[in-house]
Amino acid sequence: MDDVKSKSKKFIGGTVILALAGLLIKVLGAAFRIPLGNIIGATGMGYYQKAYPIYNLFLTWATAGIPTAIARLVAERNALNKPKEAYRVFRASFYLLLGTGLVTSVGLLLASDWITGTYLSTPKAVYSMLAIAPALLFCPLMSAYRGFFQGRQDMNPTAVSQVVEQVFRVIVGLGLAIILLPKGVEFAAAGASFGATAGGIFGFIGVAIIFLRHKKEINSEMLVSTETSIASMKSILIEILIIAIPITLGSAVLPVMNAIDMVVVEKRLMAIGYSADIANSLYGELTGFAQPLINFPQVLTRAVAISMVPLVAASFKKNETDFMQDSIKLGIRYAMIIAIPCAVGMGVLSEPILLLLYPGQKESAINAAPCLAILAISVIFLGLTHALTGVLQGVGKQMVPVINLAIGAVAKVAVTFILTGIPSLNVKGAAFGTLTAYAVAAILDFIGVIKYTGTKFDFKLTVVKPVVASATMGAIAYFAYKFARGHFGNAISCVISIGLGALVYVVVALAIGTITLEEIEGLPKGKSIAKIIRKFSIDK
């Protein structure tokens, strides 16, 4: 029983650590992009933006799926008391990622002239491309260490290396952009791009140092191991690829879906009478103003998914069915505890939030608010998809969420095509299309988890209680904003209503049992927090 509690606390603690790191990275990302735009201007940002999507595509080819595969295989080996084989998984993956990193890094260096000059028709972006290419060597190596520690259910090294990577990206990127600006905006943009390389280098060094500090403990585990046979490097590499390739394919679904969206939405808007310029503006309001905001809750729900993979994989491998099902229920519940209030908050305060973030683009912010209100609902399904995908990957069904997301993507295209062609909906039809995609994927993933794990969910605890707490929060936040708006203006009123709403959500969630004090005690510093809450509790 104590072992079960220990594992649960490790899961909760790991999720919180990754979530906090993710939020800090988002803040640092904003602290990088906003001043960068002011330093290098629209032209420089154009050069920077031409390099970054290509880099992300190459990075996806180099790493997508492999860290998850490492985490799952290491967790399975450790569950079966096979530390030597777990370490061999790490070594095999390190060499694999070294190979993919070298290929993609050198490939981007060699192809940069053609990509920027011929394909993108922006020759001056070549400097940014060359500056960011070395990151493709260090980031994959960093992900090998992260996957290994995640498999050991230790999320601290991942969180630390992510923060170190982002800090150096910001410092070096902005610093070089300022230093190189006198030479031309193309060189300043290259300096900003080199920030990703610097971040990769220092993130790799940081996680490698953490690994060396744990090496004695790892060696001790292998020394006392009684393993009689160890799988070969070749067989382990095959296992890694069997897991990683479907995940890589799945990561390509959304970019493809968005690329199709770009063509379909604008064509349908023009078909109902909008000019090309207005259609472009409407699409920009959807993708540039509303769409990015639903990425913030993803930071939290992805943390749940990352923590779930090794936990589910280990219990599944050891046939600890009860513990596995309890872990799945806890993970899905936490995803809903996070996603539902985020969805309600963004829904009821969609316009105030956009006006807060884009005060200089008032008209566009107001126009984008209905799209954000629709997309906010998709946050619930997106959070559910992340958690369920982690479960399915943990039990070896990594292809299932890929197929389900592809089905959702097809549904999105159909819904977007039909609804965007209705004049009263126009670009809001595309937002409904995105909502449809995630809803379809989540429902199918949910069916898959029930089928492959036999988990039975408590609907009241998992959904109803978070909805009640979130609805209460949403109502109070909405009316608080309406009251404060006449006295303080939009920005202060929005911040006040968000803060008040968050406080109300926590209080109501505790009062109706959505979150228990025992679960709070499982958080980092949770015992201190629970002690404070008990002081104010009327139920002595």
MOVENSUL-V972368 format. One record per residue. RES is the residue in one small letter. SS is DSSP state (H for helix, E for strand, L for the rest). Layout:
RES;SS, RES;SS
//
This chain:
m;L, d;H, d;H, v;H, k;H, s;H, k;H, s;H, k;H, k;H, f;H, i;H, g;H, g;H, t;H, v;H, i;H, l;H, a;H, l;H, a;H, g;H, l;H, l;H, i;H, k;H, v;H, l;H, g;H, a;H, a;H, f;H, r;H, i;H, p;H, l;H, g;H, n;H, i;H, i;H, g;H, a;H, t;H, g;H, m;H, g;H, y;H, y;H, q;H, k;H, a;H, y;H, p;H, i;H, y;H, n;H, l;H, f;H, l;H, t;H, w;H, a;H, t;H, a;L, g;L, i;H, p;H, t;H, a;H, i;H, a;H, r;H, l;H, v;H, a;H, e;H, r;H, n;H, a;H, l;L, n;L, k;L, p;H, k;H, e;H, a;H, y;H, r;H, v;H, f;H, r;H, a;H, s;H, f;H, y;H, l;H, l;H, l;H, g;H, t;H, g;H, l;H, v;H, t;H, s;H, v;H, g;H, l;H, l;H, l;H, a;H, s;H, d;H, w;H, i;H, t;H, g;H, t;H, y;H, l;L, s;L, t;L, p;H, k;H, a;H, v;H, y;H, s;H, m;H, l;H, a;H, i;H, a;H, p;L, a;H, l;H, l;H, f;H, c;H, p;H, l;H, m;H, s;H, a;H, y;H, r;H, g;H, f;H, f;H, q;H, g;H, r;L, q;L, d;L, m;L, n;H, p;H, t;H, a;H, v;H, s;H, q;H, v;H, v;H, e;H, q;H, v;H, f;H, r;H, v;H, i;H, v;H, g;H, l;H, g;H, l;H, a;H, i;H, i;H, l;H, l;H, p;H, k;H, g;L, v;H, e;H, f;H, a;H, a;H, a;H, g;H, a;H, s;H, f;H, g;H, a;H, t;H, a;H, g;H, g;H, i;H, f;H, g;H, f;H, i;H, g;H, v;H, a;H, i;H, i;H, f;H, l;H, r;H, h;H, k;H, k;H, e;H, i;H, n;H, s;H, e;H, m;H, l;H, v;L, s;L, t;L, e;L, t;L, s;L, i;L, a;L, s;L, m;H, k;H, s;H, i;H, l;H, i;H, e;H, i;H, l;H, i;H, i;H, a;H, i;H, p;H, i;H, t;H, l;H, g;H, s;H, a;H, v;H, l;H, p;H, v;H, m;H, n;H, a;H, i;H, d;H, m;H, v;H, v;H, v;H, e;H, k;H, r;H, l;H, m;H, a;H, i;L, g;L, y;L, s;L, a;H, d;H, i;H, a;H, n;H, s;H, l;H, y;H, g;H, e;H, l;H, t;H, g;H, f;H, a;H, q;H, p;H, l;H, i;H, n;H, f;H, p;H, q;H, v;H, l;H, t;H, r;H, a;H, v;H, a;H, i;H, s;H, m;H, v;H, p;H, l;H, v;H, a;H, a;H, s;H, f;H, k;H, k;L, n;L, e;L, t;H, d;H, f;H, m;H, q;H, d;H, s;H, i;H, k;H, l;H, g;H, i;H, r;H, y;H, a;H, m;H, i;H, i;H, a;H, i;H, p;H, c;H, a;H, v;H, g;H, m;H, g;H, v;H, l;L, s;H, e;H, p;H, i;H, l;H, l;H, l;H, l;H, y;L, p;L, g;L, q;L, k;H, e;H, s;H, a;H, i;H, n;H, a;H, a;H, p;H, c;H, l;H, a;H, i;H, l;H, a;H, i;H, s;H, v;H, i;H, f;H, l;H, g;H, l;H, t;H, h;H, a;H, l;H, t;H, g;H, v;H, l;H, q;H, g;H, v;L, g;L, k;L, q;H, m;H, v;H, p;H, v;H, i;H, n;H, l;H, a;H, i;H, g;H, a;H, v;H, a;H, k;H, v;H, a;H, v;H, t;H, f;H, i;H, l;H, t;H, g;L, i;L, p;L, s;L, l;L, n;L, v;L, k;H, g;H, a;H, a;H, f;H, g;H, t;H, l;H, t;H, a;H, y;H, a;H, v;H, a;H, a;H, i;H, l;H, d;H, f;H, i;H, g;H, v;H, i;H, k;H, y;H, t;H, g;L, t;L, k;L, f;L, d;L, f;H, k;H, l;H, t;H, v;H, v;H, k;H, p;H, v;H, v;H, a;H, s;H, a;H, t;H, m;H, g;H, a;H, i;H, a;H, y;H, f;H, a;H, y;H, k;H, f;H, a;H, r;H, g;H, h;H, f;H, g;L, n;H, a;H, i;H, s;H, c;H, v;H, i;H, s;H, i;H, g;H, l;H, g;H, a;H, l;H, v;H, y;H, v;H, v;H, v;H, a;H, l;H, a;H, i;L, g;L, t;L, i;L, t;L, l;H, e;H, e;H, i;H, e;H, g;L, l;L, p;L, k;L, g;H, k;H, s;H, i;H, a;H, k;H, i;H, i;H, r;H, k;H, f;L, s;L, i;L, d;L, k;L
//
